[in-house]
């Protein structure tokens, strides 16, 4: 694939990281292969995860083709940019096309990024995973690499104002590859979830303590923060879904 816009966008993003004085710690990047297809499975805590997630493959000189919801591709500015970077459109009402597109990208030797939770976690714990990641990897015959992001939620996430203040730390941890067969997607998805839960705890434990004091809204209650519990997050997600449905109905009147 020809990439005319992706490299300069990466350069612009890195310039922005430096201007913001961010301290980015990348661990386990050696797991990303330098050639051939690979699926990177990310946790989802921020609207910015796809920007920072791409850094996981940068030391291997790979570009990540992210699977992203159709609404982004429908945007008059974001859509053309996403297509120029060869990201993969996901229509949640018609998932077969995006599934096939992801498999083809991987079989063509590309690195694809996916968020198995599908939506941002308000609790900052891992939500339930969809089985798509292991099914796609198995169909393409490529490994799944678990990737955990931490700190991105401090800048831009649900229910909180944006904060692009200087000096924040961002942690990215890449785990060893998993090789799903597709014979039992539910069990293999559970293995991926357990692996990422362990990586998440390790990443949070290594994060600068002075940047996540007790009571921090960006830290889960289980670890001493004040984020919603997973059960509370489920309720908030349901409320958001209901409001969106009401807004769509009002727009059709």
C-alpha positions as CSV (number, residue, x, y, z in Angstrom):
1,X,0.0,0.0,0.0
2,X,1.2,3.5,-0.8
3,X,1.2,5.7,2.3
4,X,1.3,9.4,1.4
5,X,-0.4,10.8,4.4
6,X,0.3,8.4,7.2
7,X,4.1,9.2,7.7
8,X,3.6,13.0,7.9
9,X,0.7,12.5,10.3
10,X,2.9,10.4,12.6
11,X,5.6,13.1,12.4
12,X,3.0,15.7,13.4
13,X,1.8,13.6,16.2
14,X,5.3,13.1,17.6
15,X,5.9,16.8,17.4
16,X,2.8,17.3,19.4
17,X,3.9,14.8,22.0
18,X,7.2,16.7,22.4
19,X,5.5,20.0,22.7
20,X,3.2,18.6,25.4
21,X,6.3,17.4,27.3
22,X,4.9,13.9,27.4
23,X,7.0,11.0,28.8
24,X,6.1,7.9,26.7
25,X,7.3,4.6,27.9
26,X,7.0,1.7,25.4
27,X,7.7,-1.8,26.7
28,X,7.7,-5.0,24.7
29,X,7.8,-3.5,21.2
30,X,10.2,-6.3,20.2
31,X,7.1,-8.6,20.0
32,X,5.8,-6.7,17.0
33,X,7.1,-8.5,13.9
34,X,9.1,-6.6,11.3
35,X,7.2,-8.3,8.5
36,X,4.1,-10.3,7.9
37,X,0.6,-9.9,9.3
38,X,-0.2,-9.3,13.0
39,X,-3.2,-8.2,14.9
40,X,-2.7,-5.8,17.8
41,X,-5.5,-6.0,20.4
42,X,-5.8,-2.8,22.5
43,X,-7.6,-1.9,25.7
44,X,-9.8,1.2,25.2
45,X,-9.7,4.1,27.8
46,X,-9.5,7.2,25.6
47,X,-10.6,8.8,22.4
48,X,-6.9,9.1,21.6
49,X,-6.0,5.5,21.9
50,X,-5.5,4.9,18.2
51,X,-3.0,7.7,18.0
52,X,-0.8,6.4,20.8
53,X,-1.5,2.8,20.0
54,X,0.3,3.1,16.6
55,X,3.5,3.8,18.5
56,X,3.6,0.2,19.6
57,X,4.6,-0.8,16.0
58,X,6.9,2.1,15.3
59,X,10.2,0.5,16.4
60,X,9.4,-2.3,14.0
61,X,8.8,0.3,11.3
62,X,5.2,-0.9,10.8
63,X,2.1,1.1,10.2
64,X,-1.1,0.0,12.0
65,X,-4.4,-0.2,10.1
66,X,-7.0,0.4,12.8
67,X,-10.5,-0.9,12.7
68,X,-12.7,2.1,13.5
69,X,-16.5,2.8,13.6
70,X,-18.2,4.0,10.5
71,X,-19.2,7.3,12.1
72,X,-15.5,8.4,11.9
73,X,-15.4,7.6,8.2
74,X,-18.6,9.5,7.6
75,X,-17.0,12.7,8.9
76,X,-16.3,15.2,6.1
77,X,-12.7,15.7,7.3
78,X,-11.9,12.5,9.3
79,X,-13.3,10.2,6.6
80,X,-10.9,11.1,3.8
81,X,-8.0,11.1,6.3
82,X,-8.9,7.6,7.6
83,X,-9.2,6.2,4.1
84,X,-5.9,7.7,3.0
85,X,-4.2,5.9,6.0
86,X,-6.0,2.6,4.9
87,X,-7.8,2.2,8.2
88,X,-10.7,-0.3,8.2
89,X,-14.3,0.9,8.4
90,X,-16.5,-1.0,10.9
91,X,-20.3,-1.0,10.4
92,X,-21.6,-2.5,13.6
93,X,-24.9,-3.4,11.8
94,X,-23.0,-5.2,9.0
95,X,-19.9,-6.7,10.4
96,X,-19.1,-9.2,7.7
97,X,-17.5,-6.7,5.4
98,X,-15.2,-5.3,8.0
99,X,-14.3,-8.8,9.1
100,X,-13.3,-9.8,5.6
101,X,-11.4,-6.5,5.1
102,X,-9.4,-7.1,8.2
103,X,-8.6,-10.7,7.3
104,X,-7.5,-9.5,3.8
105,X,-5.2,-6.8,5.2
106,X,-3.6,-9.4,7.5
107,X,-3.2,-11.9,4.8
108,X,-1.5,-9.2,2.7
109,X,1.0,-8.8,5.5
110,X,-0.4,-5.7,7.2
111,X,-0.6,-4.9,10.9
112,X,-4.2,-4.3,12.0
113,X,-5.3,-2.7,15.3
114,X,-8.5,-3.7,17.0
115,X,-10.3,-2.8,20.2
116,X,-12.0,-6.0,21.5
117,X,-14.1,-3.9,24.0
118,X,-15.6,-2.0,21.1
119,X,-16.2,1.1,23.3
120,X,-14.3,3.1,25.9
121,X,-14.3,1.7,29.4
122,X,-15.5,4.3,31.9
123,X,-14.2,2.2,34.8
124,X,-10.8,1.9,33.2
125,X,-11.0,-1.8,33.8
126,X,-11.2,-4.2,30.9
127,X,-14.8,-4.6,29.7
128,X,-16.2,-7.8,28.2
129,X,-14.4,-8.6,24.9
130,X,-16.0,-9.4,21.6
131,X,-14.7,-12.6,20.0
132,X,-13.9,-10.8,16.7
133,X,-10.2,-10.4,17.5
134,X,-9.4,-14.1,17.8
135,X,-11.7,-15.0,15.0
136,X,-10.0,-12.6,12.6
137,X,-6.5,-13.6,13.6
138,X,-7.4,-17.3,13.3
139,X,-9.0,-16.8,9.9
140,X,-5.9,-14.9,8.6
141,X,-3.4,-17.3,10.3
142,X,-1.6,-14.5,12.2
143,X,-0.8,-13.9,15.9
144,X,-2.7,-11.6,18.2
145,X,-0.5,-9.3,20.3
146,X,-2.1,-7.9,23.4
147,X,-1.4,-4.2,23.9
148,X,-2.2,-2.1,27.0
149,X,-2.4,1.7,27.0
150,X,-2.4,3.8,30.2
151,X,-2.5,7.6,30.8
152,X,-4.3,8.5,27.6
153,X,-7.6,8.7,29.5
154,X,-6.1,11.7,31.4
155,X,-6.3,13.8,28.2
156,X,-9.6,12.9,26.5
157,X,-12.2,10.3,27.6
158,X,-15.9,10.1,28.4
159,X,-17.5,12.2,31.1
160,X,-14.4,14.4,31.7
161,X,-13.1,17.7,30.3
162,X,-10.2,17.6,27.9
163,X,-6.8,18.2,29.5
164,X,-3.8,18.7,27.3
165,X,-1.6,20.1,30.0
166,X,2.1,19.4,29.8
167,X,4.1,16.7,31.4
168,X,1.8,13.7,31.4
169,X,3.2,10.1,31.3
170,X,1.9,7.7,28.7
171,X,2.6,3.9,29.0
172,X,2.3,1.4,26.2
173,X,2.9,-2.3,27.0
174,X,3.1,-5.0,24.3
175,X,2.7,-8.6,25.4
176,X,4.0,-11.8,23.8
177,X,1.9,-13.1,20.8
178,X,-1.0,-15.4,21.1
179,X,-1.8,-17.8,18.3
180,X,-5.6,-18.5,18.3
181,X,-6.8,-21.5,16.2
182,X,-10.4,-20.4,16.0
183,X,-11.6,-23.8,17.3
184,X,-13.0,-22.2,20.5
185,X,-13.3,-18.4,20.1
186,X,-14.9,-18.0,23.5
187,X,-12.1,-19.7,25.4
188,X,-9.4,-18.0,23.3
189,X,-11.0,-14.6,23.9
190,X,-11.0,-15.4,27.6
191,X,-7.3,-16.1,27.4
192,X,-6.7,-12.8,25.6
193,X,-8.7,-11.0,28.2
194,X,-6.8,-12.6,31.1
195,X,-3.5,-11.8,29.5
196,X,-4.4,-8.1,29.0
197,X,-5.8,-7.8,32.5
198,X,-2.4,-9.0,33.8
199,X,-0.6,-6.6,31.5
200,X,-2.9,-3.7,32.6
201,X,-2.2,-4.3,36.3
202,X,1.6,-4.5,35.6
203,X,1.5,-1.3,33.5
204,X,-0.5,0.6,36.2
205,X,1.9,-0.6,38.9
206,X,4.9,0.7,37.0
207,X,3.2,4.1,36.2
208,X,4.6,7.1,38.2
209,X,2.9,7.1,41.6
210,X,2.9,10.9,41.8
211,X,0.8,11.0,38.7
212,X,-2.0,8.8,40.0
213,X,-2.5,9.6,43.7
214,X,-5.3,7.9,45.7
215,X,-8.6,9.1,44.6
216,X,-7.6,10.0,41.0
217,X,-10.6,9.9,38.7
218,X,-8.5,8.2,36.0
219,X,-7.7,5.2,38.3
220,X,-10.1,2.4,38.9
221,X,-11.8,2.1,42.4
222,X,-10.2,-1.4,42.7
223,X,-6.8,0.3,42.8
224,X,-7.7,3.3,45.0
225,X,-9.1,5.7,42.4
226,X,-12.5,7.2,42.0
227,X,-13.5,6.0,38.6
228,X,-17.0,4.3,38.3
229,X,-17.0,0.6,39.2
230,X,-17.6,-1.8,36.3
231,X,-21.3,-2.1,37.3
232,X,-21.7,1.7,37.5
233,X,-20.0,2.0,34.1
234,X,-22.5,-0.5,32.6
235,X,-25.3,1.7,33.9
236,X,-23.7,4.9,32.4
237,X,-23.1,3.1,29.1
238,X,-26.8,2.1,29.0
239,X,-27.9,5.7,29.8
240,X,-25.6,7.0,27.0
241,X,-27.1,4.5,24.5
242,X,-30.6,5.5,25.5
243,X,-29.9,9.2,25.0
244,X,-28.4,8.6,21.6
245,X,-31.4,6.5,20.5
246,X,-33.7,9.4,21.7
247,X,-31.6,11.9,19.8
248,X,-31.8,9.8,16.6
249,X,-35.6,9.4,16.9
250,X,-36.0,13.2,17.4
251,X,-33.9,13.9,14.4
252,X,-36.1,11.7,12.2
253,X,-39.3,13.6,13.2
